[in-house]
Amino acid sequence: MRFLRVIVIIGVLLGALFVGVDRWAAGYAENRMADRIQARQGLAGSAEVEIRGFPFLTQALSHDLERVDLRLRGVDVAAEGRKTRLAELDASFHDVKLNGDYSGGTAERAEGTGLITYADLTAASQTGATLSYGGAPGKVKVTAGVEVLGKTLTRSVVSTVTLEDAGDGKGGKIVRVHADEVPGEGIPGVEKLVRKKTDFDRDLDGGLPSGLRLSALTSDEAGVHLSLAGTDVVLAGS
């Protein structure tokens, strides 16, 4: 009985040791992957990675991770020379095939969500317009000042924010803000001047991890919420 008790104790200790080593290795890999993602994407914000599944070591040896979760906070997505800040970007990468040198991997599929606050959307407009919630899903309020006959007129319009085809032949999408109606007040050219300030497009696909695309969006009091999805998504690289 004493011998069996000793065997059980040794087994428990070895099991605990294995779990400890496995969790340490997973934590190290998560930190390294987060650093590589930040470097590869040129991210200024924070990145957190969590590798799902147990044990991690057997997954690593087979170069096949079951699932990797990514959390980005306060990151700038650059496309067409313009930056748009994402307050949040959360994504899950499934069936990640690791590179031979473990520098990164490619996910068979991925999905996620993102958030652009109205403050960041205001900065992205680059026209001096101020954006806020438009009172209904998919609506934003845009306020801008325009010069007419030497006077500055401030106008607020309710705009629809939509996801449109980028027309690049690659299936890309752009975020479009377009005023539903602009009060012209009978002054020639006012509507055109206001739309020049309030209407704009932004390409975000080009700044996301390769293979991850915008699939839907809506808005509420917090900002514009993005849905993302893709296949053969590059998670990180050397």
C-alpha positions as a printed NumPy array, in Angstrom:
array([[  0.   ,   0.   ,   0.   ],
       [  2.827,   2.385,   0.847],
       [  4.443,   1.627,  -2.519],
       [  1.201,   2.399,  -4.373],
       [  0.799,   5.582,  -2.367],
       [  4.302,   6.658,  -3.38 ],
       [  3.542,   5.896,  -7.043],
       [  0.351,   7.961,  -6.869],
       [  2.176,  10.881,  -5.225],
       [  4.938,  10.769,  -7.846],
       [  2.317,  10.639, -10.587],
       [  0.52 ,  13.65 ,  -9.17 ],
       [  3.775,  15.591,  -8.852],
       [  4.833,  14.735, -12.398],
       [  1.389,  15.686, -13.673],
       [  1.525,  19.003, -11.852],
       [  5.024,  19.597, -13.192],
       [  3.883,  18.872, -16.741],
       [  0.91 ,  21.225, -16.402],
       [  3.18 ,  23.929, -14.994],
       [  5.712,  23.556, -17.815],
       [  2.929,  23.437, -20.405],
       [  1.315,  26.638, -19.087],
       [  4.693,  28.387, -18.937],
       [  5.437,  27.391, -22.534],
       [  1.977,  28.562, -23.644],
       [  2.437,  31.891, -21.887],
       [  5.854,  32.391, -23.475],
       [  4.467,  31.56 , -26.932],
       [  1.523,  33.933, -26.406],
       [  3.819,  36.837, -25.509],
       [  6.132,  36.15 , -28.445],
       [  3.217,  35.914, -30.862],
       [  1.719,  39.17 , -29.553],
       [  5.074,  40.908, -30.116],
       [  5.316,  39.553, -33.657],
       [  1.757,  40.607, -34.489],
       [  2.484,  44.139, -33.278],
       [  5.7  ,  44.275, -35.3  ],
       [  4.177,  42.764, -38.447],
       [  1.141,  45.035, -38.428],
       [  3.068,  48.082, -37.235],
       [  0.63 ,  48.438, -34.346],
       [  0.968,  51.273, -31.857],
       [ -1.584,  49.909, -29.363],
       [ -1.615,  46.806, -27.188],
       [ -1.925,  43.195, -28.299],
       [ -2.857,  40.151, -26.212],
       [ -2.833,  36.552, -27.421],
       [ -4.396,  33.499, -25.787],
       [ -3.724,  30.018, -27.128],
       [ -6.659,  27.712, -26.471],
       [ -6.591,  23.961, -25.986],
       [ -4.59 ,  21.674, -23.716],
       [ -1.907,  20.553, -23.73 ],
       [ -0.114,  23.284, -25.635],
       [  3.147,  21.386, -26.093],
       [  1.601,  18.586, -28.143],
       [ -0.111,  21.171, -30.35 ],
       [  3.177,  23.025, -30.816],
       [  5.036,  19.831, -31.723],
       [  2.457,  19.052, -34.391],
       [  2.59 ,  22.686, -35.671],
       [ -1.188,  22.838, -35.388],
       [ -2.956,  25.081, -32.862],
       [ -6.643,  24.465, -32.229],
       [ -7.562,  28.113, -31.622],
       [ -5.807,  31.411, -30.969],
       [ -7.65 ,  34.458, -29.601],
       [ -6.336,  37.945, -30.304],
       [ -7.262,  41.165, -28.455],
       [ -6.066,  44.51 , -29.827],
       [ -6.731,  47.8  , -28.055],
       [ -6.173,  51.318, -29.386],
       [ -4.548,  50.334, -32.67 ],
       [ -4.132,  52.383, -35.841],
       [ -5.168,  50.657, -39.055],
       [ -3.435,  52.291, -42.02 ],
       [ -4.77 ,  51.995, -45.561],
       [ -4.293,  54.254, -48.579],
       [ -1.989,  56.43 , -46.498],
       [ -4.782,  57.199, -44.017],
       [ -5.018,  56.015, -40.439],
       [ -8.169,  54.957, -38.653],
       [ -7.977,  54.059, -34.983],
       [ -9.792,  50.983, -33.737],
       [-10.642,  51.171, -30.044],
       [-11.131,  47.384, -29.989],
       [-10.432,  44.428, -32.251],
       [-11.155,  40.898, -31.01 ],
       [-10.598,  37.91 , -33.285],
       [-10.514,  34.116, -32.999],
       [ -8.284,  32.121, -35.348],
       [ -9.135,  28.452, -35.843],
       [ -6.888,  25.571, -36.967],
       [ -3.685,  27.599, -37.078],
       [ -0.86 ,  25.956, -39.016],
       [  2.422,  27.158, -37.525],
       [  5.428,  28.069, -39.661],
       [  8.366,  25.71 , -39.548],
       [ 10.348,  28.147, -37.382],
       [  7.327,  28.974, -35.156],
       [  7.539,  32.644, -36.206],
       [  3.825,  32.754, -37.006],
       [  1.067,  30.855, -38.707],
       [ -1.955,  30.836, -40.97 ],
       [ -5.486,  30.127, -39.734],
       [ -7.885,  28.048, -41.79 ],
       [-10.638,  30.478, -40.782],
       [-11.148,  33.434, -38.463],
       [-13.893,  35.721, -37.243],
       [-13.988,  38.77 , -35.032],
       [-15.44 ,  42.128, -34.078],
       [-14.123,  45.673, -33.954],
       [-15.184,  49.052, -32.61 ],
       [-14.519,  52.562, -33.912],
       [-15.569,  55.247, -31.428],
       [-17.151,  58.472, -32.648],
       [-14.094,  60.403, -31.522],
       [-11.895,  58.211, -33.712],
       [-14.4  ,  58.338, -36.556],
       [-14.32 ,  62.14 , -36.286],
       [-10.543,  62.08 , -36.622],
       [-10.803,  59.69 , -39.567],
       [-13.108,  62.033, -41.475],
       [-10.208,  64.503, -41.967],
       [-12.723,  67.22 , -42.948],
       [-13.32 ,  68.925, -39.607],
       [-16.707,  67.247, -39.234],
       [-17.861,  65.945, -35.836],
       [-19.601,  62.563, -35.674],
       [-21.938,  61.171, -33.019],
       [-24.72 ,  58.598, -32.703],
       [-27.54 ,  59.13 , -35.179],
       [-30.32 ,  57.735, -32.958],
       [-30.786,  54.406, -34.747],
       [-28.679,  51.386, -35.751],
       [-26.577,  52.187, -38.806],
       [-27.047,  55.951, -38.404],
       [-24.558,  58.635, -37.38 ],
       [-24.981,  62.364, -36.873],
       [-22.472,  64.508, -38.731],
       [-21.973,  68.186, -37.905],
       [-19.8  ,  70.438, -40.062],
       [-19.244,  74.079, -40.865],
       [-19.15 ,  75.333, -44.463],
       [-18.22 ,  78.706, -45.917],
       [-21.016,  80.268, -47.996],
       [-20.76 ,  83.828, -49.292],
       [-18.161,  84.685, -46.678],
       [-20.203,  83.285, -43.815],
       [-19.774,  80.045, -41.899],
       [-22.896,  77.905, -41.759],
       [-22.98 ,  74.979, -39.323],
       [-25.161,  72.09 , -40.41 ],
       [-25.964,  68.719, -38.853],
       [-27.152,  65.807, -40.967],
       [-28.146,  62.228, -40.233],
       [-25.979,  59.896, -42.282],
       [-26.075,  56.19 , -43.003],
       [-22.885,  54.239, -42.39 ],
       [-22.614,  51.235, -44.694],
       [-20.189,  48.635, -45.952],
       [-19.614,  48.889, -49.691],
       [-17.545,  47.031, -52.279],
       [-14.158,  48.652, -52.712],
       [-14.162,  47.966, -56.439],
       [-10.607,  46.656, -56.25 ],
       [-11.453,  43.282, -57.766],
       [-10.186,  41.562, -54.616],
       [-13.437,  41.455, -52.653],
       [-12.391,  44.325, -50.421],
       [-14.833,  46.545, -48.543],
       [-14.927,  50.202, -47.573],
       [-16.782,  51.974, -44.763],
       [-18.976,  54.704, -46.266],
       [-20.635,  57.608, -44.432],
       [-23.284,  59.287, -46.606],
       [-25.826,  61.931, -45.569],
       [-29.431,  60.827, -46.033],
       [-30.517,  64.365, -46.8  ],
       [-28.844,  67.767, -46.808],
       [-30.983,  70.892, -46.289],
       [-29.974,  73.266, -49.048],
       [-32.148,  76.137, -47.845],
       [-32.46 ,  77.322, -51.421],
       [-28.853,  78.504, -51.589],
       [-27.135,  77.209, -54.752],
       [-24.21 ,  74.872, -54.069],
       [-24.872,  74.467, -50.342],
       [-25.68 ,  70.752, -50.569],
       [-22.479,  70.073, -52.499],
       [-20.417,  72.029, -49.982],
       [-21.995,  70.236, -47.022],
       [-21.536,  66.798, -48.56 ],
       [-17.894,  67.588, -49.205],
       [-17.555,  67.918, -45.433],
       [-19.907,  65.173, -44.253],
       [-19.575,  62.332, -46.771],
       [-16.453,  60.15 , -46.834],
       [-15.164,  56.616, -47.398],
       [-12.524,  54.712, -45.477],
       [-10.686,  51.532, -46.459],
       [ -9.88 ,  49.371, -43.419],
       [ -9.29 ,  46.002, -45.099],
       [ -5.789,  46.964, -46.137],
       [ -4.711,  47.461, -42.528],
       [ -6.155,  44.235, -41.101],
       [ -4.319,  40.895, -40.784],
       [ -3.976,  39.445, -44.291],
       [ -7.093,  37.444, -45.177],
       [ -9.355,  39.051, -42.545],
       [-12.152,  41.074, -44.169],
       [-14.991,  43.322, -43.057],
       [-18.292,  41.459, -43.371],
       [-20.898,  43.696, -41.665],
       [-21.306,  46.793, -39.509],
       [-23.796,  48.75 , -37.444],
       [-23.758,  51.641, -34.988],
       [-25.007,  52.42 , -31.491],
       [-24.195,  54.866, -28.697],
       [-20.675,  53.434, -28.31 ],
       [-19.633,  53.823, -31.927],
       [-19.494,  51.83 , -35.146],
       [-19.286,  48.062, -34.61 ],
       [-17.533,  45.947, -37.243],
       [-17.875,  42.238, -37.987],
       [-14.924,  40.491, -39.61 ],
       [-14.325,  37.084, -41.147],
       [-11.902,  35.343, -43.439],
       [-10.102,  32.198, -44.526],
       [ -6.384,  31.526, -44.775],
       [ -5.751,  34.422, -42.403],
       [ -2.122,  35.236, -41.6  ],
       [ -1.802,  35.507, -37.834],
       [  1.832,  36.54 , -37.61 ],
       [  5.101,  36.192, -39.419],
       [  8.794,  36.767, -39.287]])
